[in-house]
Amino acid sequence: MKVLVVGDVVGNPGRKTLYAYLEKMRDKYDFIVVNGENAAGGFGITTKIADEFFDKKIDVITSGNHIWDKKEIYTYLEGSDRILRPINYPKGTTPGKGYTIVESKRGVKVGVISAQGRVFMPPIDCPFERISEVIDEIRKQCKIIIVDFHAEATSEKIALGKYLDGKISLLYGTHTHVQTADEKIFLEGTGYISDVGMTGSDSGIIGMSAEVVIPKFITALPQRFEVAEGNERFNGLSVVIDEETGECESIERINLSLKQIEIL
């Protein structure tokens, strides 16, 4: 199975770039997972954008700490099994859920888990424990399991990847918006990368306008962030997974400008 993973989509520039890539390359993939927590103006996702993603044949939307930023999404989370909030929010937290099982376009079941880190992040439940609670049940239903780990610290991401090695097909990091060059396959067959990167404008600072972000660092005063525009890039992963064993066979970074996408 060939899987496309797309890093944090930031605002309208990110959506435009994502749609341009999918228009050219969608049919080459059996399953598509996109992190959409920054898709609406850089903070959160709206019901309209979620519907747009699914209209573009995206199979699952994962998220992170910004999933709660648009209140309208709360009801949507309850009604859909294809958009996830992190699994390790405290037990009893509603709305939504942290994992799902969805069939690919060829009818193969794929498990997807959305989790959030705790190092330099808001204090929530342990992702190691919460994933451990559901992983055996998911493995009974499907061989292929993908984890989006929305976390700040590289060490925490590597630790969770090694902890789950041989139990899942792929663990990839999101949240930092900077693509890392450490893609690999662990000893027991789990694909890994510390961060997929960001799909959006590369003219600013991790998707936001430099004219706003730089003064915040200099003055330490609050600023109203604005999404950057121009010089858009697409960051993602192309991953091949064995459907019989669930092991990752290959993992390749994608880092393309919008202009490069246009000539594919």
N, C-alpha and C positions, 0 to 999 in steps of 0.2 A: 504494500500500500504506500502511495506517495502522499505525504502530508505537507501542507503549507501552514506555517506558524507566522503570524504577523505581530511585530512589537507595537508598543503603545501608540495608538493612532491619536494624534493631537490636532483637534479643531478641524476647521474646514480644509486647510491645506493638507492635512493628513488624510482626510476622507477622499479628497480629490485624487491624491496620489494612490491610495489604496484601490479606488475604483478603476483608475487607469491601468494598474497592474493586473487586476482581475479581468478586465476586458480582454487583455492580451493572453493571459496565462491560466485563467481559471480551469479550463478543460484539461490541463496537464496534471491536476491534483484530484485525488479521491476524497480528501477531507481537508477542511480549512478551519483553523482556529485563530481568532483575532482578539487581542486585548483592546477593549473599547472604553476603558474608564476615563479617558481624557478626550473623548471624541466630540463632546459638546463644549465648544469654546475653551477647551483645555481642562475642564473640570466636570467630570461626570458624563452621563449619557442620557439622552432623552428617548422617549418611546418612538418618536419619529425616526431618529437615527438608528435605533435598534431594528426597526422594521426595514429601513433601507439596507442595513447589513444583511438581513436575511433574504431580502429580495435579490441581493447580489450573490446568493448561494453560499454565504458563509454558514458553516454548520453550528459553531458554538462561539459565543462571546464570553471571554473571561474578564476579570476586573481586578480591583485592589482597593486601596483605602479611599479612592474618590468615587466609588460606586454609589455612595449615599448622597452625593452633592445635588442631584436633581430629584426632588421629592416625588415627581410624577413617576419615576421608575420603580417605586416601591410596589405598586400594584402589578406592574408588568413582571417584576421578579417572581411574584406569587403565581402568575398565570402561565409562565413559560418554563420549559425544561431545557432551553438552549441558551440562556443567559445566566451566568453564575456570579455570586458574590463569594468572597473568601470563606472556605470551609471552617476556619478556626476562630470565627467570632463566637462569643460565649454561647453555650448550649441554651436553646430556647429563643435565641435571636431570630426575629422575623423581620422582614420577609425574605424569601428566597432560599436557595440551597447552594452548597459548595461543590457538588459534583453531579454529573449526569452521565447517562449512557445514550448515545445517539448512533443511528445507523449511517454509514457512509453511503455515497450514491450507488455503490455496488452491493449494498446490503450487509456490510461487515460492521459489527458492533464495535464502537470505540468509547472507552471511558475517558472523561475529562474532569480533572480536579483543578479548582482554583484555590490557592492558598496564599497567605500573607505572612511575611517575616515579622520578627519582634525586635531585632537589633536596630536601634535608631528609628523605630517605627512605633505607632500607637500600641499600648499594651493590650494584647488579646491572648487567646488561648494558644497553647503550644502546637505548632503545625505538625511536628513529628507525631505527637500523640493523636491528634485529630485525624490525620491521614491513616495512621495505623488502625484506627477504629473501623474504617470503611474499606480498606484496601482488599481484604480477603473476600468481602461480599462482592466487590466490583470484579475481582479476578474470577469469580465463579461464573460471571456473565459474559466476560470478554477477555481476549488475550492482549489487546492493545489498550494501554493506559497512558495518558498524557497529563503532565502536571505543569501548570503555570504558577511559578513561585514568585510572587510580587514582593520583592525584598530589597533592602538597601545594601546589606553586607555580603560581600563575595564569599566570605568564610561560611556564613550561614547557608548560602545557596549550595556550595560544594558539599557541606555536611549533609544536607537533606538529600542531595543527589546520590551520595555514597550510601546513605542510610537506606534508600529505596532501590539501590542497584540490584537488578535481577527481579524486582517486583513490578516495575513499570517499564514502559517503552522509552519514554522521553521526559526529562525535566529541563525546563528552560526558565531563565530568570527574566523578569520584567521590572519596571519601576524606575531604573536609573536613566533611561532614555539614551544610553551610550552603549553601542554594540561592542561586545568583547570578542577577542580573537582566540578563545579557548575552547572551541567546539571539539568534542571528543566522544568516544564511546567507552564507558566504564567496563571493567573486567567481566561483569555478569550480563552485559548486553544493553545497558541503559544509556541512551543518548543524553548529552548534557551540553549546555552553554550557560555562562554566568549571566549574560543579558543579551536578549535578541536585538535591543536597540529601539529606535523610535521611527515612526512613519509620520513625517510632517516637515515643517520648514527647518532648514539647517542654517538660516540666516540669523537666528537669535541664539538663545541659550536654553538648551533642552526643550525647544519648541516655543519658548516665550520670548517676547521682544527684549532685545538687549538694552534698549533705551529705558526700560523699566527695571530690569533685573540688576544692572550694574549700579544704579543709585541706591538700591536696597543694600548691597554689600558695602558701599562707601559710607552711607549715613546710618544704617541699621534701622531706618524708619520703615513703617509699613508702606507697601506699594500695591496698587491694583494691577495685577498681571494681565497682559494682553498677548494673544497668540501671535507669534511671528509669521511673516509671510515671505514667500520667495525662496528659491534654491531648495525646492522640496526634494526629499529623499524617501526611499522605501527601504525599510529594514525588516528582514524576516529570516526564516529558515526553511530549507527544503529538506525533508527527512523521508527516508525510505525505511519502512518497518515490515518485518516478516509477519504475515497474517497468521501463520501457524504457531509460531513461538512467541510472538510479541516483542522479539528482540529488534533493536535498532541496527540496521544494516549500513546506513550512511547518513551523514549529517553535513549540510553545506549552508554556510551563511549567504544571505542575499543582501547586497548593499548597492542600490541603484538610484541614480538621479531620475527625476521626472523626464528629463530629456532622453536619458538612456532607455527608459521604459517606452517612450513614444516610437523608438526605432527598433524595438524587439520584433 
